[in-house]
Amino acid sequence: MPDIEKHIAEIWSLYGRHQLGRTFDLPELDDWTWDIPQVGPGIDVLGEVAGLRVLDLGAGVGRHAARLAALGADVTAVDASPTQYQRALARYPDTPGLRLVCADAVDHLREAAPYDLVYSVSGIPFLDPHRLLPALAAGLTPGGRLVFSALHTNSHGDGPSDSVTARPEILRLPGTDTEHRMPMWVLEPRLWEGLLVDHGLVVESVTTIDSPQAGQPLSYRLYAARRPESMLDPSRRCARITAPVEAGP
Ligand SMILES: C[S@@+](CC[C@H](N)C(=O)[O-])C[C@H]1O[C@@H](n2cnc3c(N)ncnc32)[C@H](O)[C@@H]1O
């Protein structure tokens, strides 16, 4: 893993250690959300999951993965941070259909059999897309789907970058004033779409998820893409579907 991504995983390990030391932890999911509670699409975006081989990329404490396992999916939840992994292990020991893995997602994708569905609730912006996407595209079965949420505009109103580079965002340890500067790839939707297409995937939709609070600029995008049945299609650059995409500025 390159140094910048090692640094990111280390900050998540500090976060996980902090959370392990607290008596409070997150409640079970009431509704499935893609990071901002009570707005945006829910679990339906994933379609029928029973019987699918599914990867949760950057699974954290594993709540989403546990939900899908309960619906009959064969879920692997991968997280690079040992303390985040520990949180998931403490919370979901011996859960049928759920396999918890502590590893870099790229290393895991290179070694594992391909998945029918890879999803990520705000985990993907912590990996360099140029390193992740080749492994991710190859890690999907033909026809397999990728669905992920990604920060678009932070709560200070800083919009996405117009180049594929990481920039610092603030991660505050819950219940404290301690803040860490966390590198993240916060990219314009056209850049995410271009990266997906360049790696042979067909973009199916880009959905805007805005904070419901008045005056709060926080905004995410939910990306859904599919690996074509054949990755050899030379016209794949024309395969981008534009009609259902509702990418905001
Ligand atoms: C914002 S948290 C999301 C956690 C979880 N998906 C959720 O919604 O609760 C991002 C997670 O990505 C993990 N992560 C960061 N870099 C990673 C990598 N290279 N491979 C796998 N996981 C990674 C972090 O450890 C962290 O737990």
The ligand as an ORCA input file, in Angstrom:
! r2SCAN-3c Opt
* xyz 0 1
  C     -16.017      6.297      6.505
  S     -15.559      4.700      7.107
  C     -16.979      3.796      6.522
  C     -17.316      2.619      7.388
  C     -18.586      1.882      7.015
  N     -18.708      1.633      5.590
  C     -19.813      2.614      7.515
  O     -20.528      3.239      6.730
  O     -20.056      2.606      8.728
  C     -14.296      4.198      5.955
  C     -13.650      2.854      6.275
  O     -12.758      2.515      5.187
  C     -11.668      1.809      5.747
  N     -10.525      1.834      4.813
  C      -9.693      2.874      4.548
  N      -8.753      2.492      3.664
  C      -8.992      1.193      3.356
  C      -8.367      0.242      2.496
  N      -7.257      0.549      1.788
  N      -8.884     -1.006      2.416
  C      -9.994     -1.339      3.152
  N     -10.599     -0.479      3.993
  C     -10.125      0.771      4.088
  C     -11.409      2.527      7.060
  O     -10.631      1.758      7.957
  C     -12.815      2.820      7.553
  O     -13.281      1.841      8.434
*
